[in-house]
Amino acid sequence: FVSLQEIALEADIITLHTPLTHNGPHRTWHLADEQFFACLRRKPYFINSSRGETTDTQALLSALDEGRIAQCIIDVWEREPHIDLRLLDRCYIGTPHIAGYSADGKANATRMSLEALSRHFGLGEVPAIVPPAPGQAIVPGMSREEALLAMYNPHDDSRALKSAPEHFEQLRGDYPLRREETAYLL
């Protein structure tokens, strides 16, 4: 672990993975704010897939305008579902809060919840939670990158959101089944 200041000075990629807290010594609300972006030294890529309010949208837009960051990828937004269209337009990839929407992610979250309940109530071992099989188990590709993009291409979700941001909730709520890499044979 290092300080946020060291991250601002040394990181080439900064990605937020934190719960949202509004108070206390480790407040994460607007963790990435004007002061944070002003300290950046390496022009990093910035990714937020935790909670929208961990990033100050106006500060992020200013950092983009001033060239303090190379580019941003945003999955979570302040004031969802009423996202800032200027930020959506500026994002390399912008998705409708779907980072945890894979079947594997949902199965893991369910398993972790059941294990915690089982420990608390002394219920014993939890049965396996198995996500549904993918439509096709073998993914063809000339390279690993090509195969990974055939499994899931985040640009597709980004294009859908950028073409119809007013459908944020529908894009999120009607999200299709998606499996992680371990479900496939490359």
N, C-alpha and C positions, 0 to 999 in steps of 0.2 A: 504494500500500500504506500502511496505517496500523496503529498498534499495536492490540492487543486491548483495551487500556484505552480508546482513542478510540472503538472500535466499541461498547464497553459504554456509553459516554456519549452517543453520537450516533445510533446506528442505530435505525430503526423496525422493521426486519426483519433478523434475524440467521440466516444459514443456513451450516451447516458443510459444507465440501467439502474434506476433507483425508484423507491416509492416516493410519493409526494407527501411532504410534511410542511406545514405552514409556520410552525413555531419551534422553539428550542435551539440548542447549540448546533444541531446538524440539520437545520432547515434546508429543504431542497426546492421550495418554491422560488422560481427565477434563479436557480443555481447558476445557469448560464445567462448572465445578465450583461449589461453594458460594461461593468468593471471587468468581468471575466473575459469578454471578447477583446477588450482593450489590452489585456496582458498577453494575448497570443503572440508567439514569436515565429512560428514555423509555417503559418498559413495552412492549418490542418483541414482535413475533411471532418465535417461535423454531422453526427447521426443522433437523432433522438427517437428511441423506441420504448421509452419508459412511461412518462406521463407528460402531457402537453405543457402543463404549467411549470415544469422544471426549466423551461426555456422561455425567456422574455422575447416574444415574437419581434417587437420593434428593435430590440438590441441585435437579434439575429439578422434582420433585414439590413440594419446599419453595417454590421460586420461584412455582409455580402457586398454592399455598396462600396465599402472602404477597402475591399480586397483582403480583409483579415482572415477569412477562411477561403479555402479553395472551392468548396461546394458543400451542399447539405443534402441529407436524406432524412425525411421526416415521415414518421408513421403516426405520431401522436401530436395533437394540436391544442393550443389554447382555445378555449371557447368552442370545443367540438359540440355539435356538428357544424357550427358556423365558423368555418376556418377562414383564415386570412388568405384571400385570393392572390395577393401580391406575393406572399411567401410560397404558395402553391406553384405559382408561375416561375419562381426563381429556383425551386428545388430541382436537383438532378433527378431524384425519385421522391414522389410524395404519394403515400398510400393511406387508406381510410382506417387506421388503427386496427390493422389485421395481423401484426407480427406474431401474436400468439394463437392465431386461428388455424394452425395446422392440426390435423387429427392427432398427431403425435404429441403436440403441446397440450392439447385438451386432455388426452389420456394421461399424460404425466401429471398434470395439475389435479386431475381426479384421483389418481393413485396417491399423490402426496396428501391430499385432503383426507382420504380414507385411512391412510396410515396414521395420520395425526389423531383422528377420531378413535381409531383402534387402540393406539397407545394410551390415550386419555381414559378410555373406558375399559381397558384390559381385555379387548376382544380377540386378540390373537392375530394370526397372519391374514393379510388382505389378499383376495384373489387377484390374479393378473387382470389388468385392464388392457385390452388389445384393440387398437384402432382398426377400422375396416381396411381391407387390402386395397392397394391402388388398382386402378382400371387395367394397367399393364405393368408387370413387374420388371420388365426389361426395357431400359431406355437406351435407344441407339444414339450414337454421337461419334463424331470423328475425334473429339477430345473430351476430357473430363468436364471442362467448362461448358462445352456444347451440350453434353448430357445433363449437367446440372441446370442449365437454362431451359432445357426441354422439360425437366421436372417442374420447375417453377421459375418464371421470369418476372421479377418484380416490376419491370417496365410495363408489363401488361396492366397490372393494377394501377400503376402511376398514370398511364394513358387514360384508363377508364375514369379515374378521379379528376384528372385535368380536363377531360372533355365534358364532365357533368358533375361539378363539385356540389351542386344542389342535391345530388343523390347520395351524399356521404353516408347517411344512415342506411339506405337501401344497399349500397355497395358493401357495407360492413355487415348488415343483418342477413343478406342473402348470399353470403360468401360460400363458394363451392368447396367441396372436399379437397384438401391438399395434404399430401404426405411429405415427410422429411426424407432426406437422402437415404437413410438406412433401410427404407422400405423397398428400395429398388436395387436391381443389379445393373451396374454400369458397364 
